[in-house]
Amino acid sequence: METKRTNKELLVKGLKKMGISLICMFLGPSLLHIGFTNPEKPLYIPILIVAFTICCLAVFFAYKGLKTIMDSMFN
């Protein structure tokens, strides 16, 4: 009888996605703060759009990373 083991390659992929998510979790809110404190600048709207997109990417990569890690452990 073979015991179930963690798929290490899949685990590394999940951890990389979580690393990307961590970077986006700090970058997105920082850009939002910069954007909201400078409403008179000409790049006000583009900075807010980029910041909101990065925040959405942080949530997406966190979900995909956790799902990949769980698949590597329990699948």
C-alpha positions in Angstrom: 0.0 0.0 0.0 1.5 3.3 -1.1 1.2 6.3 1.2 0.1 9.6 -0.2 2.8 12.2 -0.4 3.0 15.9 -1.2 3.6 16.7 -4.8 6.7 19.0 -4.3 6.7 20.5 -7.8 3.1 21.5 -7.5 3.8 22.9 -4.0 6.6 25.1 -5.4 4.3 26.4 -8.1 1.7 27.3 -5.4 4.3 29.1 -3.3 5.4 31.1 -6.3 1.8 32.2 -6.9 1.6 33.2 -3.2 4.8 35.2 -3.5 3.3 37.1 -6.5 0.2 37.7 -4.4 2.2 39.0 -1.5 4.0 41.5 -3.8 0.7 42.6 -5.2 -0.8 43.0 -1.7 1.8 45.6 -0.9 2.0 47.3 -4.3 -1.7 47.8 -4.9 -2.7 49.6 -1.7 0.5 51.7 -1.9 -0.4 52.9 -5.4 -4.0 53.5 -4.3 -2.7 55.7 -1.5 -0.5 57.6 -3.8 -3.3 58.0 -6.3 -5.8 59.3 -3.7 -3.4 61.8 -2.2 -2.6 63.5 -5.5 -6.0 64.1 -7.2 -4.6 67.3 -9.0 -2.0 65.3 -10.9 -2.6 64.5 -14.6 -2.0 60.7 -14.0 -4.6 60.5 -11.3 -7.1 58.2 -13.1 -4.5 55.9 -14.8 -2.8 55.3 -11.4 -6.1 54.4 -9.7 -6.9 52.0 -12.6 -3.5 50.3 -12.3 -3.7 50.2 -8.5 -7.2 48.7 -8.6 -6.1 46.1 -11.1 -3.1 45.1 -9.0 -5.4 44.7 -6.0 -7.7 42.4 -8.0 -4.6 40.4 -9.1 -3.5 40.0 -5.5 -6.8 38.3 -4.6 -6.7 36.2 -7.8 -3.2 34.9 -7.2 -3.9 34.3 -3.5 -6.9 32.1 -4.5 -4.9 30.3 -7.2 -1.9 29.8 -5.0 -4.0 28.4 -2.1 -5.8 26.1 -4.4 -2.6 24.8 -6.0 -1.1 24.2 -2.5 -4.1 22.3 -1.4 -4.1 20.2 -4.5 -0.4 19.4 -4.0 -1.1 18.2 -0.4 -4.5 16.4 -0.7 -4.7 15.2 -4.3 
